[in-house]
Amino acid sequence: MIEFCGVQKTYTTGNASITALQRIDLKVNEGEIFGVIGHSGAGKSTLIRLINLLERPTEGTVKVSGVDLMALSENDLRQFRQHVGMIFQHFNLLGSMTVAENIAYAMRIVGQKSAQAIDARVDELLELVGLSKHKHKYPRQLSGGEKQRVGIARALSNHPTVLLCDEATSALDPQTTHSILQLLRRINETLKLTIVLITHEMDVIRTVCDRVAVIDGGRIVEEGAVTQVFLHPQHPTTKRFVQEAEGAHDAVVWGDNAAPRGGLYRLTFQRETVHQPLLSRVARSFAVDFSIITGRFGAIKSEPCGQVVVRATGEADQVQGALSQLAQAGVCVEEVSDATVA
Ligand SMILES: Nc1ncnc2c1ncn2[C@@H]1O[C@H](COP(=O)(O)OP(=O)(O)OP(=O)(O)O)[C@@H](O)[C@H]1O
């Protein structure tokens, strides 16, 4: 659906130049919610703005539905942009226009619909985002979450196939963030819309995304399914994001000093293993004790999952037997040197 191939972006101002993106190869599949996470200055905004050619790559190609954007004429580019909606951190609504007028404006500039058809579409979109009763209000009369709903309605007005979200929830409180993310999920599912979002919050990625790319210093340092990246982060930047999301601290084995020595193991439970009493079952079958050192349980998108770090004590062959049985049951077992969650 969206394909970056060898993309580089260098900004030049006066004599200075800065390379914001380097050698980006990336594929976003049709119908998925793809997240890009990175710290400030990592290159997220540059990357997302390349998808509708608000920025042009210095090198490499960006294709959407097989079309090389750099090869489009001005006219074709205008047409193409109708298929790509965008929402912004600060909503970018026109303060002098009502909610209905803000949404209608996006359709008017494309100039394809009658006033009646535009009004009917505005009503449909307001219903979709849950704002029907705010149709004639001005942006200053709305909360942040309501403004973002207007932004979403406006972005969807011309039936895009891709929705770009530029830090769309960064200005919102956690509860409003959650409701906007749920709305994005519903839109993704019901309209089969491909969504690309950029954020600096791992919680946003965990709540809605199917896949994620972690960007650092203009490069993608890790990419994969959110469950994989979240539960088994590899790159130090990814580990930091996960630890921040979990409120975890440096390598500390809380209250474990008096415990008998034994290996530390990280056990990851997904799918059916989340609901089974596997730990107590193997402890009974083998002469092994497990002390839980740290743990985290929750959901990634809709999938429940859990991860604990345990200290296993017992005869070496018994410990190995217990761990093998856990692995056979579908638990991911990793030996670790400290108890940090990531
Ligand atoms: N128009 C521009 N001209 C010059 N440099 C730019 C321009 N836009 C971005 N940059 C630089 O490119 C780098 C990447 O910026 P970008 O805005 O893409 O990062 P970001 O990850 O979105 O950061 P933030 O989360 O703070 O918005 C930064 O060093 C930034 O200063």
The ligand as an SDF file (V2000), in Angstrom:
LIG
                    3D

 31 33  0  0  0  0  0  0  0  0999 V2000
   11.7220   22.4970    7.2460 N   0  0  0  0  0  0  0  0  0  0  0  0
   12.8420   22.1500    7.8790 C   0  0  0  0  0  0  0  0  0  0  0  0
   14.0100   22.7820    7.6390 N   0  0  0  0  0  0  0  0  0  0  0  0
   15.1390   22.4200    8.2440 C   0  0  0  0  0  0  0  0  0  0  0  0
   15.2300   21.4100    9.1310 N   0  0  0  0  0  0  0  0  0  0  0  0
   14.1090   20.7360    9.4250 C   0  0  0  0  0  0  0  0  0  0  0  0
   12.8550   21.0710    8.8140 C   0  0  0  0  0  0  0  0  0  0  0  0
   11.9130   20.2270    9.2960 N   0  0  0  0  0  0  0  0  0  0  0  0
   12.5500   19.4050   10.1730 C   0  0  0  0  0  0  0  0  0  0  0  0
   13.8580   19.7030   10.2360 N   0  0  0  0  0  0  0  0  0  0  0  0
   14.8700   19.0000   11.0460 C   0  0  0  0  0  0  0  0  0  0  0  0
   14.8220   17.6250   10.7260 O   0  0  0  0  0  0  0  0  0  0  0  0
   14.9630   16.8180   11.8890 C   0  0  0  0  0  0  0  0  0  0  0  0
   13.7470   15.9160   12.0160 C   0  0  0  0  0  0  0  0  0  0  0  0
   12.6270   16.7390   12.2920 O   0  0  0  0  0  0  0  0  0  0  0  0
   11.1380   16.1770   12.3940 P   0  0  0  0  0  0  0  0  0  0  0  0
   10.2470   17.3460   12.6150 O   0  0  0  0  0  0  0  0  0  0  0  0
   10.8630   15.2990   11.2490 O   0  0  0  0  0  0  0  0  0  0  0  0
   11.2660   15.2960   13.7340 O   0  0  0  0  0  0  0  0  0  0  0  0
   10.1110   14.7690   14.6980 P   0  0  0  0  0  0  0  0  0  0  0  0
   10.5290   13.4040   15.1160 O   0  0  0  0  0  0  0  0  0  0  0  0
    8.7940   14.9020   14.0380 O   0  0  0  0  0  0  0  0  0  0  0  0
   10.2120   15.7620   15.9280 O   0  0  0  0  0  0  0  0  0  0  0  0
    9.0090   16.3580   16.8540 P   0  0  0  0  0  0  0  0  0  0  0  0
    8.4050   15.1750   17.5510 O   0  0  0  0  0  0  0  0  0  0  0  0
    9.7280   17.2680   17.7890 O   0  0  0  0  0  0  0  0  0  0  0  0
    8.0670   17.0560   15.9410 O   0  0  0  0  0  0  0  0  0  0  0  0
   15.1370   17.7710   13.0540 C   0  0  0  0  0  0  0  0  0  0  0  0
   16.5090   17.8850   13.3270 O   0  0  0  0  0  0  0  0  0  0  0  0
   14.5670   19.0820   12.5410 C   0  0  0  0  0  0  0  0  0  0  0  0
   15.2170   20.1860   13.1310 O   0  0  0  0  0  0  0  0  0  0  0  0
  1  2  1  0
  2  3  1  0
  2  7  2  0
  3  4  2  0
  4  5  1  0
  5  6  2  0
  6  7  1  0
  6 10  1  0
  7  8  1  0
  8  9  2  0
  9 10  1  0
 10 11  1  0
 11 12  1  0
 11 30  1  0
 12 13  1  0
 13 14  1  0
 13 28  1  0
 14 15  1  0
 15 16  1  0
 16 17  2  0
 16 18  1  0
 16 19  1  0
 19 20  1  0
 20 21  2  0
 20 22  1  0
 20 23  1  0
 23 24  1  0
 24 25  2  0
 24 26  1  0
 24 27  1  0
 28 29  1  0
 28 30  1  0
 30 31  1  0
M  END
$$$$
